[in-house]
Amino acid sequence: MIDFVTFDAQKELESAVERYESLTGETLYPGDEHYMFLAQLMMPLAAIAGKINETANQNLLKNSTGTVLDEYGKENDTERIAAQAASVTMKFSNSSSLGFDVTIPAGTRVTPDGLLIFVLDSDAVIPAGETSALGVATAEKAGAAYNEFLPGQINSLIDPVEYVGCVVNVTASAGGSDEENDDSYRERIRLSREAISTAGSKESYEYWAKTASADLADVKAVKTSAGVVTIYLLMENAEQPSQNIMDAVFAACTPQKRRPLTDQVLVTGAETVPYSIALTYYISKSRSTEEAGIKSAVDKAVSNFISLQKRQLGGNLNPDGLRDALYAAGAYRVDLTAPEFMALSDWQVAVTEEPPSVIYGGLL
């Protein structure tokens, strides 16, 4: 952040004391009540200076947050992506076929745990002579918490339906996302200046792709052959994008006003490049009383390194970054055998293929 207002409490106090002594002809000592009064004023003055700096920095895109960032986005015709509700295909069954249709009405609620609820979008009908029917249900609330319930896990019927004895999801729930966070939104606002291009610039494709979902961790547009642009998608936690996400990105990037007529646009998931982590670290004997805290900080540094790699396409997998983080966490010596330095292409993401091997070697 930029210091628009600098405030040194000690210097300001000395200046205030000098002015007081000049005006009154008295000498102020630290124990004097007037000196103590002036000293007490420094704290609220420092807080005011801090608020001025915080407010001024909110006027800069790189530092703005929350509602201020929302207003910044509106000025650039870029709205924050709202949270999306997950959906899932449910199967409703009765124990035996009947001689009449059984209707499961829209609004029927199902749940995996009694807390998260999915609501049937439209009527599902079990035809006479059959024992089951399929219907799509949507999460009662938007958010990523409703994702990834595997087939069979959503199996409780909240609203009883006559003749229906069993309900179960036949697809994994997907498509839910939380409201776009400040970091992702700020990057899209920065890229929005490229959105006016109709020349198919790299940044323009990436901007429009990111408008498709708040769950996109990174996007790269790459010219893969003459007239062909492939848009690579990286989801949160380096998961593969669903077909719905890829369709949404394709729809966002292919209108005539957003791409040259000669461009063929393809959308696919990022290529995963596996790597491993293997290291032994030691702590200085002089910091033996901090041993537990340093061990915890080292584990966190490794976890943060792994997470960072999963959130970016391309660049380099640099073991020196991990080594620096371990030293910052308090390690005294680090014997790092993996990973090795690796340059990644724009469409690649580095993902650990197995849990990291982090061995504490003891005190040195």
Number of C-alpha atoms within 10 A of each C-alpha: 11 11 13 14 14 11 16 9 15 11 10 17 17 14 12 16 20 14 12 17 13 11 9 8 9 11 12 15 11 9 8 10 11 14 18 13 10 16 18 12 13 18 12 10 14 17 12 14 17 17 13 15 17 18 15 17 18 18 14 15 16 14 18 21 20 10 10 16 23 19 16 20 20 13 11 13 12 19 18 22 19 15 18 20 21 24 23 27 17 26 20 23 20 18 11 12 17 15 9 11 14 23 17 23 15 15 16 19 20 27 20 18 11 11 7 14 20 28 20 23 17 14 14 21 17 23 16 13 12 17 18 21 18 19 18 19 24 24 27 18 17 18 18 19 16 24 18 16 16 14 16 15 17 25 18 18 21 14 12 13 15 10 17 19 13 15 21 21 26 16 19 19 25 22 25 24 22 17 18 19 15 17 12 17 23 23 14 23 24 15 18 20 14 19 19 12 17 15 14 23 17 16 18 22 30 26 25 22 29 26 19 20 23 22 25 23 19 22 24 23 24 18 14 11 9 9 12 14 19 19 26 24 30 27 22 17 16 24 15 17 21 14 13 12 23 22 14 17 24 19 13 17 25 20 11 9 14 19 19 16 14 10 15 15 18 18 21 20 22 25 19 19 13 12 16 17 20 14 17 16 21 20 22 15 13 10 14 14 9 13 19 9 12 21 19 12 18 21 14 15 20 19 13 14 17 19 17 13 20 22 18 22 25 17 16 15 20 14 18 13 10 20 20 13 19 24 17 14 19 21 24 16 17 17 13 17 12 14 18 14 11 14 13 15 12 17 23 21 24 28 21 17 12 10 9 17 12 15 12 15 14 13 16 12
